[in-house]
Amino acid sequence: MSGRPGRIEVWAPDGLPEVGPGADLAALVLDATARGADLADGDVVCLTSKVVSKAEGRVRAGGRDAAIEEETVRVVARRGATRIVRNRLGLTMAAAGVDASNVEAGHVVLLPLDPDASARGVRAALLERAGVNVAVVVTDTSGRAWREGQTDLAIGAAGLVVAEDHAGRTDAHGNPLVVTLPAVADEIAGAAELAQGKLGARPLAVVRGRADLVLPPGSDGTGAVALVRAEGADFFGWGAREAVVRALAGDDADRAPFGRPAPLAELQAAIGTVAGSGRAMSSTLALTSDDAPGDAVLELPDDADRTAVHAVCFAHGWRVTAWGPGPGPVAGGVVCRVSPLST
């Protein structure tokens, strides 16, 4: 059995003042917690990204669209006016995390420049001033694929184990846990939001009961950046429509979100789908001296749609390098030489 406590407490103080540029966030936390007397070692202090951004001067005048463009690295999907983008922090979210609520009209709030660094600064100040070893999480609201609604997640963290790796453990029935990796920092952020509410003007929450996740003083951990998947590691690097367009366009700048080159057998099966009746196959034709290591030769039906084959290859991390007549076993076939692409 786990030695972890079976009870979690969350509270969000009322009465916090409006935060402006240069505000001392650690002082705000201490004032709201009886100068830190309400805090205990092992607590997790959660601050909304909006209050952190306001303190760090990340409020700007102007329209939301211009700010979204500024914060966007690439558009993942677009449906009408809604844009799901990968922003400069590597987060994939609607509108790049730019927010126009709870801010003066004509202004928008951008996400902090470095939320992990923001969390580290608050954590260090609380330890210095109140002698309390807490973790700090910076939270933001995001939607989820396949689910309606939004929930809060951790975009910054300090002094916290952000994910529990259960690989190698077994459950109560002796079954091995292979890929179980609870994103506990996100779970803590969601719990904090339950106490804060969206309209409660409570940007601070304290979560108690998971001291086992809080690191000792001087150890800030990986930060929430460890929860961000690298470009190309996500199964859904493009929206459904965008993936079709990007694959057909075949621009090298669009390759990375499709991920690493697929195994040749997987590529063959996919080409077989678009070539008709699964007729793509690896040829017995010898590679020539012009072919690089890893190249392959496929034989396709003569009526295979070459544009579709190029697109399928691109999406799977391969490129067609040459076409030619097919003297192999496919009657009337053509030879397609392919090379794997680097990401």
Secondary structure, DSSP 8 states (H G I E B T S, - for coil): ---S-S--EEE--S------TT--HHHHHHHHTTTTTT--TT-EEEEEHHHHHHHTT-EEES-HHHHHHHHEEEEEEEETTEEEEEETTS-EEEGGG-B-SSS-TTEEE---S-HHHHHHHHHHHHHHHH----EEEEEEEEEETTEEEEEEEEEEEESB------TT-B-TTS-B-SS----HHHHHHHHHHHHH-SSS---EEEEES-GGGB--TT---S-GGGGS--TT-STTSS-HHHHHHHHHHT-GGG-GGG-S---HHHHHHHHHHHHSTT--EE------TTS-TT-EEEEE-TT--HHHHHHHHHHTTEEEEEEEE--SSSTT-EEEEEEE---
